[in-house]
Amino acid sequence: MTDINKTLDERQQTHGNFESHARISQALKDAMQLGKFAQLDDTQREALEMIQHKIARILNGDPNHIDNYIDIAGYSLLVSRQLEG
């Protein structure tokens, strides 16, 4: 269990406390339901959920952790490629 505890400690440094992240993340998910979320296809919904997850990490943890921003761009690119055909 030492390795997993080390990993969790490292993640808390970049992503912040899990419980507060969960509150932010769930609030963002609730807000996404206000629009046309149910009308999106699976890849669009999944991309938006992953983007929302990364936004929650930014708001809760280290806002300068570049991986979150790169991941957001990546999920957006995956959907844009699908839409382009």
C-alpha contacts under 8 A as a table, 3 or more apart, distances in Angstrom:
res1	aa1	res2	aa2	distance
1	M	4	I	5.37
1	M	5	N	6.23
2	T	5	N	5.19
2	T	6	K	6.18
3	D	6	K	5.10
3	D	7	T	6.20
4	I	7	T	4.95
4	I	8	L	6.08
5	N	8	L	5.04
5	N	9	D	6.12
6	K	9	D	5.12
6	K	10	E	6.20
7	T	10	E	5.08
7	T	11	R	6.13
8	L	11	R	5.07
8	L	12	Q	6.16
9	D	12	Q	5.19
9	D	13	Q	6.63
10	E	13	Q	5.29
10	E	14	T	6.93
11	R	14	T	5.29
11	R	15	H	5.56
11	R	16	G	7.22
12	Q	15	H	5.10
12	Q	16	G	4.47
12	Q	17	N	5.66
12	Q	18	F	7.39
12	Q	61	G	7.50
13	Q	16	G	5.81
13	Q	61	G	7.06
13	Q	62	D	7.26
14	T	61	G	5.39
14	T	62	D	5.02
14	T	65	H	6.65
15	H	18	F	7.77
15	H	21	H	7.77
15	H	57	R	5.14
15	H	58	I	7.22
15	H	60	N	6.40
15	H	61	G	4.11
15	H	62	D	6.22
16	G	20	S	7.69
16	G	21	H	6.88
16	G	57	R	7.16
16	G	60	N	5.41
16	G	61	G	4.01
16	G	62	D	7.14
17	N	20	S	5.63
17	N	21	H	6.18
17	N	60	N	7.35
17	N	61	G	7.51
18	F	21	H	4.98
18	F	22	A	6.04
19	E	22	A	5.07
19	E	23	R	6.48
20	S	23	R	5.13
20	S	24	I	6.38
20	S	60	N	6.92
21	H	24	I	5.21
21	H	25	S	5.93
21	H	56	A	6.12
21	H	57	R	6.51
21	H	60	N	5.67
22	A	25	S	5.00
22	A	26	Q	5.94
23	R	26	Q	5.33
23	R	27	A	6.20
24	I	27	A	5.21
24	I	28	L	6.28
24	I	56	A	5.74
24	I	59	L	7.96
24	I	60	N	7.62
25	S	28	L	5.19
25	S	29	K	6.24
25	S	52	Q	6.91
25	S	53	H	6.02
25	S	56	A	5.30
26	Q	29	K	4.97
26	Q	30	D	6.14
27	A	30	D	5.08
27	A	31	A	6.30
28	L	31	A	5.05
28	L	32	M	6.29
28	L	52	Q	6.60
28	L	56	A	7.82
29	K	32	M	5.10
29	K	33	Q	6.67
29	K	49	E	7.24
29	K	52	Q	7.27
30	D	33	Q	5.41
30	D	34	L	7.31
31	A	34	L	5.56
31	A	35	G	7.99
32	M	35	G	6.13
32	M	37	F	6.43
33	Q	36	K	7.17
33	Q	37	F	5.69
33	Q	38	A	7.44
34	L	37	F	7.51
36	K	39	Q	5.41
36	K	40	L	6.96
37	F	40	L	5.53
37	F	45	R	6.73
40	L	44	Q	5.82
40	L	45	R	5.97
41	D	44	Q	5.41
41	D	45	R	6.23
42	D	45	R	5.22
42	D	46	E	5.99
43	T	46	E	5.09
43	T	47	A	5.95
43	T	79	V	6.80
44	Q	47	A	5.18
44	Q	48	L	6.17
44	Q	79	V	6.25
45	R	48	L	5.18
45	R	49	E	6.12
46	E	49	E	5.04
46	E	50	M	6.12
47	A	50	M	5.12
47	A	51	I	6.05
47	A	75	Y	5.35
47	A	76	S	6.87
47	A	79	V	7.15
48	L	51	I	4.98
48	L	52	Q	5.96
48	L	75	Y	7.87
49	E	52	Q	4.98
49	E	53	H	6.10
50	M	53	H	4.89
50	M	54	K	6.27
50	M	72	I	7.66
50	M	75	Y	7.39
51	I	54	K	5.09
51	I	55	I	6.18
51	I	71	D	7.63
51	I	72	I	5.23
51	I	75	Y	6.90
52	Q	55	I	4.98
52	Q	56	A	6.20
53	H	56	A	5.12
53	H	57	R	6.38
54	K	57	R	4.97
54	K	58	I	6.27
54	K	68	N	5.47
54	K	69	Y	7.62
54	K	71	D	7.50
54	K	72	I	6.77
55	I	58	I	5.00
55	I	59	L	6.18
55	I	68	N	7.57
56	A	59	L	5.08
56	A	60	N	5.93
57	R	60	N	5.07
57	R	61	G	5.41
57	R	62	D	7.58
57	R	63	P	7.83
57	R	68	N	7.48
58	I	61	G	5.46
58	I	62	D	6.05
58	I	63	P	4.61
58	I	64	N	7.71
58	I	65	H	7.55
58	I	68	N	6.99
59	L	62	D	7.73
59	L	63	P	6.50
60	N	63	P	7.84
62	D	65	H	5.53
65	H	68	N	6.22
65	H	69	Y	7.72
66	I	69	Y	5.40
66	I	70	I	6.36
67	D	70	I	5.02
67	D	71	D	5.99
68	N	71	D	5.13
68	N	72	I	6.24
69	Y	72	I	5.06
69	Y	73	A	6.33
70	I	73	A	5.15
70	I	74	G	6.16
71	D	74	G	4.88
71	D	75	Y	6.22
72	I	75	Y	5.35
72	I	76	S	6.31
73	A	76	S	5.15
73	A	77	L	6.10
74	G	77	L	5.02
74	G	78	L	6.25
75	Y	78	L	5.16
75	Y	79	V	6.58
76	S	79	V	5.39
76	S	80	S	6.20
77	L	80	S	4.99
77	L	81	R	6.04
78	L	81	R	5.28
78	L	82	Q	6.40
79	V	82	Q	5.02
79	V	83	L	6.19
80	S	83	L	5.05
80	S	84	E	6.14
81	R	84	E	5.11
81	R	85	G	6.36
82	Q	85	G	5.17
